[in-house]
Amino acid sequence: MKKIGLIIIVVFFIFYVIFQTHFGEILRQGNLTMLVDYLKSLGWIAWLISFIAILIQTFFPFIPFVILAGANALVFGIWEGFFMSWLFAIIGAIVAFFFSRYIAQEFAKQQTKKYPLLKKMEHQIKDNGFLIFLLGRLIPILPSSIVNFFGGISSLDFRSFFWSTFLGKLPMVFLETMMGHDIIFFKQHPKRLVFLILIFGTFIYLGYWINKRFTNKKIPNED
């Protein structure tokens, strides 16, 4: 009963922020310039609002992470913004991990069963969990939120989840931070933005290729 109550409170809070606040309206529009202006108007509390945005995006990725990471870079500076985005993304992943493991297992199972690849990976987690999740962080084989939920309901220990997330999110968060920054400063960095988009596109395609290949591949010991 306590779990159901906590789930209701969390869902109510998220939906209230998204649909009943000016901040939520900006998030729904996905307008980077408006988000930057809004955060700048908040002063020191902007870091807290940024954290809430990334936490919501962890559970409901309706807004691309590149928008949030780019906004942090534009408001706080590239390096501080990158660090904040990386740190908040790790905290969000940890919250999602424990939420799916101890509070909302059925919700997590409903989300993850949409991805056949995860079924094939279940029996590999015990021996290769860290490497599997590290690869899932480095290359977007699956949505980040699904990786978090799967970690929570799988046999993966928290230590492996934490370190695979800690290390694996570094390059992708940095890439998305730079992309978000250069979208606004395209005239100053046109070649760099194109280069970053090409790298990002390559990772996306590689993740799609790996997902498709292993989803269709017969894995030994698979029932």
C-alpha positions in Angstrom: 0.0 0.0 0.0 2.9 2.4 0.9 4.4 1.6 -2.5 1.2 2.5 -4.4 0.9 5.7 -2.4 4.5 6.7 -3.2 4.0 5.9 -6.9 0.9 8.1 -7.0 2.8 11.0 -5.3 5.7 10.7 -7.8 3.4 10.6 -10.8 1.3 13.4 -9.5 4.4 15.6 -8.9 5.8 14.9 -12.4 2.5 15.5 -14.2 1.9 18.7 -12.2 5.3 20.1 -13.1 4.9 19.2 -16.8 1.3 20.3 -17.3 0.6 22.9 -14.6 3.7 25.1 -14.6 5.3 27.6 -16.9 8.5 25.5 -16.6 6.6 22.4 -17.8 5.2 24.4 -20.8 8.7 25.3 -21.8 9.9 21.7 -21.5 6.9 20.4 -23.6 7.8 22.9 -26.3 11.4 21.8 -26.3 12.6 25.3 -27.1 16.2 25.6 -26.1 16.3 29.4 -26.2 13.2 29.7 -24.0 14.7 27.2 -21.6 18.0 29.1 -21.4 16.3 32.4 -20.8 14.0 30.9 -18.1 17.0 29.3 -16.2 19.0 32.5 -16.4 16.0 34.4 -14.8 16.1 32.1 -11.8 19.5 33.0 -10.4 21.1 30.5 -8.1 18.1 28.3 -8.0 18.5 27.4 -11.7 20.7 24.4 -10.8 17.8 22.9 -8.8 15.3 23.4 -11.7 17.8 21.9 -14.0 18.1 18.9 -11.8 14.3 18.5 -11.6 14.2 18.7 -15.4 16.8 16.0 -15.9 15.1 13.8 -13.2 11.8 14.1 -15.0 13.5 13.3 -18.3 15.0 10.2 -16.8 11.6 8.7 -16.3 9.7 10.4 -19.2 12.1 11.3 -22.0 9.6 13.4 -23.9 12.3 16.1 -24.3 15.7 15.2 -25.8 18.5 15.2 -23.3 20.6 17.3 -25.7 18.2 20.2 -25.0 18.7 20.0 -21.3 22.5 19.5 -21.5 22.8 22.3 -24.0 20.8 24.7 -21.7 23.1 23.9 -18.8 26.1 24.6 -21.0 24.7 28.0 -22.1 23.6 29.0 -18.6 26.5 27.7 -16.5 29.3 27.5 -19.0 30.4 24.5 -21.0 32.5 22.7 -18.4 30.3 23.4 -15.4 27.2 22.7 -17.4 28.6 19.4 -18.6 29.5 18.4 -15.1 26.1 19.3 -13.8 24.3 17.4 -16.6 26.5 14.4 -16.1 26.1 14.4 -12.3 22.3 14.9 -12.5 22.0 12.2 -15.1 23.8 9.8 -12.8 21.6 10.7 -9.9 18.5 10.3 -12.1 19.7 6.9 -13.2 20.2 5.8 -9.6 16.8 7.0 -8.6 15.2 5.1 -11.5 17.2 2.0 -10.6 16.0 1.9 -7.0 12.5 3.0 -8.0 12.1 0.1 -10.4 13.8 -2.4 -8.0 12.0 -1.7 -4.8 8.8 0.3 -5.7 7.5 -0.1 -9.2 8.7 -3.4 -10.5 5.6 -4.0 -12.6 5.8 -0.6 -14.2 9.5 -1.3 -15.1 8.7 -4.7 -16.5 5.9 -3.3 -18.7 8.4 -0.7 -20.1 11.2 -3.2 -20.7 9.2 -6.0 -22.2 8.8 -3.9 -25.3 12.5 -4.6 -26.1 13.2 -8.3 -27.1 16.9 -7.7 -26.8 16.6 -7.5 -23.0 15.1 -10.9 -22.8 18.2 -12.3 -24.5 20.5 -10.4 -22.1 19.0 -11.6 -18.9 21.1 -14.7 -18.5 24.2 -12.8 -19.3 23.9 -10.2 -16.6 25.3 -12.3 -13.7 28.7 -12.8 -15.4 28.9 -9.8 -17.7 26.6 -7.3 -16.2 29.1 -4.4 -15.9 30.3 -4.7 -19.5 26.8 -5.1 -20.9 25.6 -2.0 -19.1 28.8 0.0 -19.8 28.2 -0.8 -23.5 24.6 0.3 -23.2 25.7 3.6 -21.8 28.5 4.3 -24.3 26.4 3.4 -27.3 22.6 4.2 -27.4 21.5 0.6 -28.1 18.4 1.2 -26.0 16.8 4.4 -24.5 18.6 5.4 -21.3 15.4 5.2 -19.3 15.0 1.5 -20.4 18.6 0.7 -19.3 17.8 2.2 -15.9 14.6 0.2 -15.5 16.2 -3.0 -16.7 19.0 -2.5 -14.3 16.6 -2.3 -11.4 14.6 -5.5 -12.2 17.6 -7.5 -13.4 20.1 -9.4 -11.2 22.7 -6.7 -11.7 24.2 -5.5 -8.4 24.1 -1.8 -7.7 27.9 -1.4 -7.7 28.1 -2.6 -11.3 25.2 -0.4 -12.3 26.8 2.7 -10.6 30.2 2.3 -12.2 28.9 1.4 -15.6 26.7 4.5 -15.4 29.4 6.7 -13.9 31.9 5.9 -16.7 29.5 5.2 -19.6 27.6 8.5 -19.4 30.7 10.6 -19.6 31.3 10.6 -23.4 27.6 10.8 -24.5 26.7 13.6 -22.0 29.8 15.6 -23.2 28.8 15.1 -26.8 25.2 16.2 -26.2 26.4 19.1 -24.1 28.6 20.4 -26.9 25.8 19.8 -29.5 23.3 21.7 -27.5 25.7 24.6 -27.0 26.7 24.8 -30.7 23.1 24.7 -31.8 22.8 28.2 -30.5 26.2 29.3 -31.6 26.0 27.6 -35.0 27.5 30.7 -36.8 30.6 30.6 -34.5 31.1 26.8 -34.7 29.4 25.5 -37.9 32.1 22.8 -38.7 32.3 21.6 -35.1 28.5 21.2 -34.9 28.4 19.2 -38.1 31.2 17.1 -36.9 29.4 16.5 -33.5 26.2 15.6 -35.3 28.1 13.1 -37.5 29.6 11.4 -34.4 26.2 11.4 -32.7 24.5 9.9 -35.8 27.2 7.3 -36.0 26.6 6.2 -32.4 22.8 6.1 -33.0 23.2 3.9 -36.1 25.7 1.7 -34.3 23.3 1.3 -31.5 20.5 0.4 -33.9 22.7 -2.1 -35.7 23.7 -3.8 -32.5 20.1 -3.9 -31.2 18.8 -5.4 -34.5 21.7 -7.9 -34.8 21.5 -9.3 -31.3 17.7 -9.3 -31.2 17.7 -11.6 -34.2 20.6 -13.7 -33.1 20.3 -17.0 -31.3 22.2 -16.7 -28.0 23.6 -19.9 -26.5 21.7 -21.3 -23.5 18.7 -19.2 -24.5 15.4 -20.9 -23.8 
